[in-house]
Amino acid sequence: MLGQALPRAIAACGCIAVAMTIGSAMLRPSAQGAWSADGNRLSRDRGTDGPRASQVATEQADYYVNRGNAFADNKDYGRAIADYNKAIELDPQNAYAYNGRADTLREAGKPAQGLPDAERALQLDSNNAEFWDTRAQIFAALGRRQEAIADYRRALALDPHMTGSLERLKRLGASP
């Protein structure tokens, strides 16, 4: 999934926020503070009216997604899934939470259980190459080769630099 993950800092400032180092993976930023692996601060524009209740819930959900990613990277699938569940409870429109749970279920050997989450992530954001790659990996694990090939190609069309998608596509005997 996302490489070796270690918590970098957890800050409280009116909402829960998190900063993590996860290889070169892109973290979904929370408004209070998340940093990329190279130390650059990521932020989301909060406007001038301060955080609203829904914004705080979204920020808390981001925290659980990022922590779930760290648990999944360390193969602690139960805790990862629990965090993705909490993120979805806080923000049912959080595509990253659905995608993370889908990929974790696949890694835990339960790809069929992850497929509805992968499809929900794509319903919420069909322009995210990572989400297409996740569903492709699930299709491949289920032996649905043609669907996997189509999804890998879609991921690569959205982001030609997704080397993992390209490698997995070639392993299926297909070209981009």
C-alpha positions in Angstrom: 0.0 0.0 0.0 1.8 3.1 1.1 5.3 2.2 2.4 6.6 2.4 6.0 4.6 4.7 8.1 5.4 6.4 11.4 3.5 9.1 13.3 5.3 12.4 13.1 3.1 14.6 15.3 -0.5 14.8 16.6 -1.7 18.3 17.4 -4.9 19.5 18.9 -6.1 23.0 18.1 -9.9 23.1 18.0 -9.9 19.9 16.0 -7.9 16.7 15.6 -5.1 16.9 13.1 -2.3 14.6 12.2 1.1 14.7 10.5 2.6 11.5 9.3 5.5 10.4 7.2 4.5 7.7 4.8 7.2 7.1 2.3 6.5 9.2 -0.8 2.7 8.7 -0.5 0.4 11.6 -0.7 -1.5 12.2 2.6 -4.9 13.7 2.5 -4.3 16.9 4.4 -6.2 18.1 7.4 -6.6 21.8 7.8 -4.6 22.1 11.0 -1.5 20.4 9.9 -0.3 17.5 7.8 3.1 17.3 6.3 4.4 15.4 3.2 7.2 13.0 3.6 9.7 15.7 2.5 8.6 18.0 5.3 6.4 20.4 3.2 3.3 21.5 5.0 0.0 20.5 3.3 -3.0 22.7 4.0 -6.6 23.1 3.0 -8.1 26.6 2.7 -10.5 27.1 5.6 -11.9 30.5 4.6 -12.3 33.3 7.1 -15.2 32.1 9.2 -13.3 29.5 11.2 -14.1 25.8 11.3 -17.7 24.7 11.1 -19.0 21.5 12.6 -18.9 19.6 9.2 -15.4 20.9 8.6 -14.2 19.6 11.9 -15.8 16.2 11.2 -14.0 16.2 7.8 -10.7 17.0 9.5 -11.2 14.3 12.1 -12.0 11.9 9.3 -8.8 12.8 7.6 -6.9 12.0 10.8 -8.5 8.5 10.9 -7.8 7.9 7.2 -4.1 8.9 7.7 -3.8 6.7 10.8 -5.6 3.9 9.1 -3.0 4.1 6.3 -0.2 3.8 8.8 -1.8 0.8 10.4 -2.4 -0.8 7.0 1.3 -0.2 6.0 2.3 -2.1 9.2 -0.1 -4.9 8.3 -2.3 -4.1 11.3 -5.4 -4.7 9.3 -7.9 -4.8 12.1 -6.9 -1.4 13.5 -6.7 0.0 9.9 -10.2 -1.1 9.1 -11.5 0.3 12.5 -10.0 3.7 11.6 -11.5 3.7 8.1 -14.8 2.8 9.6 -14.5 5.8 12.0 -13.6 8.1 9.2 -16.6 7.0 7.2 -18.8 7.5 10.2 -17.5 11.0 10.6 -17.6 11.9 6.9 -19.6 9.5 4.7 -18.4 11.4 1.6 -14.7 10.6 2.3 -13.6 8.7 -0.8 -10.1 8.1 0.7 -11.6 6.2 3.6 -13.6 3.9 1.3 -10.5 3.4 -0.9 -8.3 2.7 2.1 -10.7 0.2 3.5 -11.1 -1.5 0.1 -7.3 -1.8 -0.3 -6.8 -3.1 3.2 -9.5 -5.7 2.8 -7.8 -6.8 -0.4 -4.4 -7.0 1.4 -6.1 -9.0 4.2 -7.2 -11.6 1.7 -10.8 -10.4 1.4 -11.0 -8.7 -2.0 -14.7 -9.5 -2.5 -15.5 -7.6 0.7 -13.4 -4.6 -0.5 -15.1 -4.3 -3.9 -18.1 -2.3 -2.8 -15.8 0.2 -1.0 -13.7 0.5 -4.1 -16.8 1.2 -6.2 -18.0 3.8 -3.6 -14.7 5.6 -3.7 -15.0 5.8 -7.5 -18.6 7.1 -7.2 -17.3 9.9 -5.0 -14.2 10.7 -7.1 -13.8 9.1 -10.5 -10.8 11.2 -11.4 -8.5 9.7 -8.8 -6.0 7.3 -10.5 -5.2 5.6 -7.1 -8.9 4.6 -6.7 -8.9 3.0 -10.2 -5.7 1.2 -9.3 -7.3 -0.1 -6.1 -10.3 -1.5 -7.9 -8.0 -3.0 -10.6 -6.0 -4.9 -7.9 -9.3 -6.2 -6.4 -10.5 -7.3 -9.8 -7.2 -9.1 -10.4 -7.4 -10.8 -7.0 -10.9 -12.0 -7.9 -9.6 -13.4 -11.3 -11.6 -10.7 -13.2 -8.7 -10.1 -15.6 -10.4 -8.0 -18.3 -11.9 -5.6 -15.7 -8.6 -5.3 -14.0 -6.9 -4.4 -17.3 -9.5 -1.8 -18.1 -9.1 -0.2 -14.6 -5.3 -0.2 -14.8 -5.6 1.5 -18.2 -8.0 4.1 -16.7 -5.6 4.7 -13.8 -2.7 5.3 -16.3 -4.8 7.6 -18.4 -5.4 9.7 -15.4 -1.8 9.5 -14.1 0.8 8.1 -16.5 3.4 8.1 -13.7 1.6 5.3 -11.8 4.4 2.8 -12.2 2.7 0.3 -10.0 -0.3 0.2 -12.3 1.9 -0.1 -15.3 3.8 -3.0 -13.8 0.7 -4.9 -12.7 -0.9 -4.3 -16.1 2.2 -5.9 -17.8 2.0 -8.8 -15.4 -1.5 -9.4 -16.7 0.0 -9.6 -20.2 -1.5 -6.4 -21.4 -0.1 -3.1 -22.6 -1.2 0.4 -21.7 
